[in-house]
Amino acid sequence: MILNKEQKESFKKITSPLIKWLNDNCNPYVKVVVDCRIAEILETIGWRKIMILNEEQQESFEKIIRPLIKWLNDNCCPYVNVIIDCRAAELLETVGITITDDYLVD
């Protein structure tokens, strides 16, 4: 997927507030992964403090993430994800996938 200039600018405009939100609300080992339906906040395993969002943070996260989810639906195919950390937002497109349940432990 190749973004045109307008898409690049709108992506930056939409993700910049989210990067600021991460810096204001999270430790530096947190990432947000977003696709066309879901936004997940992930924390690096082994970080010395478990992050728990309070209700106000959860509400502000939802408010700030919805424009990005809409942008993904308006500008990208369903196989595109965004990974955001406290420094950058990265747009990724799935080019291959393998799914297996062979190694799951009941």
C-alpha contacts under 8 A as a table, 3 or more apart, distances in Angstrom:
res1	aa1	res2	aa2	distance
1	M	76	C	7.86
1	M	93	E	7.25
3	L	6	E	7.89
3	L	7	Q	5.60
3	L	8	K	5.99
4	N	7	Q	5.31
4	N	8	K	6.26
5	K	8	K	5.13
5	K	9	E	6.25
6	E	9	E	5.18
6	E	10	S	6.14
7	Q	10	S	5.09
7	Q	11	F	5.94
7	Q	75	N	7.57
8	K	11	F	5.12
8	K	12	K	6.27
9	E	12	K	5.22
9	E	13	K	6.15
10	S	13	K	4.93
10	S	14	I	6.09
11	F	14	I	5.22
11	F	15	T	6.05
11	F	68	L	7.86
11	F	71	W	7.65
12	K	15	T	5.21
12	K	16	S	5.81
13	K	16	S	5.64
13	K	17	P	7.56
14	I	17	P	6.57
14	I	18	L	7.45
14	I	67	P	6.75
14	I	68	L	6.05
15	T	18	L	5.15
15	T	19	I	6.30
15	T	68	L	7.00
15	T	89	A	6.53
16	S	19	I	5.17
16	S	20	K	6.36
17	P	20	K	5.02
17	P	21	W	6.07
17	P	64	I	7.26
18	L	21	W	4.83
18	L	22	L	6.20
18	L	64	I	6.35
18	L	65	I	7.07
18	L	84	I	7.99
19	I	22	L	5.14
19	I	23	N	6.35
19	I	84	I	6.92
19	I	85	D	6.52
19	I	86	C	5.26
19	I	87	R	6.56
19	I	88	A	6.82
19	I	89	A	7.55
20	K	23	N	5.06
20	K	24	D	6.16
20	K	86	C	7.18
21	W	24	D	5.08
21	W	25	N	5.94
21	W	26	C	7.94
21	W	61	F	7.75
22	L	25	N	5.25
22	L	26	C	5.20
22	L	27	N	7.77
22	L	30	V	7.70
22	L	85	D	7.05
22	L	86	C	5.58
23	N	26	C	5.94
23	N	27	N	7.33
23	N	28	P	7.32
23	N	86	C	5.43
25	N	57	Q	7.45
26	C	29	Y	7.95
26	C	30	V	6.47
26	C	51	M	7.32
27	N	30	V	6.03
27	N	51	M	7.64
28	P	85	D	7.68
28	P	86	C	6.31
29	Y	43	E	5.79
29	Y	44	T	5.47
29	Y	47	W	7.26
29	Y	85	D	7.85
30	V	41	I	6.88
30	V	42	L	5.56
30	V	43	E	4.42
30	V	44	T	6.37
30	V	85	D	6.34
30	V	86	C	7.60
31	K	41	I	5.89
31	K	42	L	5.19
31	K	43	E	6.37
31	K	83	I	6.67
31	K	84	I	5.49
31	K	85	D	4.59
31	K	86	C	7.53
32	V	39	A	6.72
32	V	40	E	5.50
32	V	41	I	4.52
32	V	42	L	5.99
32	V	82	V	7.84
32	V	83	I	5.65
32	V	84	I	5.06
32	V	85	D	6.47
33	V	39	A	5.69
33	V	40	E	5.23
33	V	41	I	6.59
33	V	42	L	7.48
33	V	81	N	6.89
33	V	82	V	5.68
33	V	83	I	4.61
33	V	84	I	6.52
34	V	37	R	7.56
34	V	38	I	5.69
34	V	39	A	4.29
34	V	40	E	6.39
34	V	69	I	7.07
34	V	81	N	5.52
34	V	82	V	5.10
34	V	83	I	6.54
35	D	38	I	5.48
35	D	39	A	6.57
35	D	69	I	6.73
35	D	72	L	7.13
35	D	78	P	7.36
35	D	79	Y	7.79
35	D	80	V	6.39
35	D	81	N	4.63
35	D	82	V	6.53
36	C	69	I	5.45
36	C	70	K	7.39
36	C	72	L	5.66
36	C	73	N	5.52
36	C	78	P	6.06
36	C	80	V	7.64
36	C	81	N	7.55
37	R	69	I	6.55
38	I	69	I	7.67
39	A	65	I	7.32
39	A	69	I	7.89
43	E	47	W	7.64
43	E	51	M	7.66
44	T	47	W	6.08
47	W	50	I	6.98
53	L	56	E	7.89
53	L	57	Q	5.60
53	L	58	Q	6.02
54	N	57	Q	5.30
54	N	58	Q	6.24
55	E	58	Q	5.05
55	E	59	E	6.19
56	E	59	E	5.17
56	E	60	S	6.16
57	Q	60	S	5.09
57	Q	61	F	5.93
58	Q	61	F	5.08
58	Q	62	E	6.25
59	E	62	E	5.22
59	E	63	K	6.24
60	S	63	K	5.03
60	S	64	I	6.13
61	F	64	I	5.22
61	F	65	I	5.94
62	E	65	I	5.19
62	E	66	R	6.09
63	K	66	R	5.81
63	K	67	P	7.90
64	I	67	P	6.64
64	I	68	L	7.82
65	I	68	L	5.40
65	I	69	I	6.49
66	R	69	I	5.13
66	R	70	K	6.21
67	P	70	K	5.05
67	P	71	W	6.02
68	L	71	W	4.87
68	L	72	L	6.16
69	I	72	L	5.15
69	I	73	N	6.37
70	K	73	N	5.11
70	K	74	D	6.13
71	W	74	D	5.05
71	W	75	N	5.91
71	W	76	C	7.89
72	L	75	N	5.30
72	L	76	C	5.20
72	L	77	C	7.65
72	L	80	V	7.60
73	N	76	C	5.86
73	N	77	C	7.14
73	N	78	P	7.40
76	C	79	Y	7.89
76	C	80	V	6.39
77	C	80	V	5.99
79	Y	93	E	5.67
79	Y	94	T	5.43
80	V	91	L	7.00
80	V	92	L	5.51
80	V	93	E	4.28
80	V	94	T	6.31
81	N	91	L	5.94
81	N	92	L	5.18
81	N	93	E	6.30
81	N	94	T	7.96
82	V	89	A	6.62
82	V	90	E	5.44
82	V	91	L	4.58
82	V	92	L	6.03
83	I	89	A	5.75
83	I	90	E	5.17
83	I	91	L	6.68
83	I	92	L	7.75
84	I	87	R	7.63
84	I	88	A	5.73
84	I	89	A	4.25
84	I	90	E	6.22
85	D	88	A	5.60
85	D	89	A	6.58
94	T	97	I	7.34
100	T	103	Y	7.54
101	D	104	L	5.55
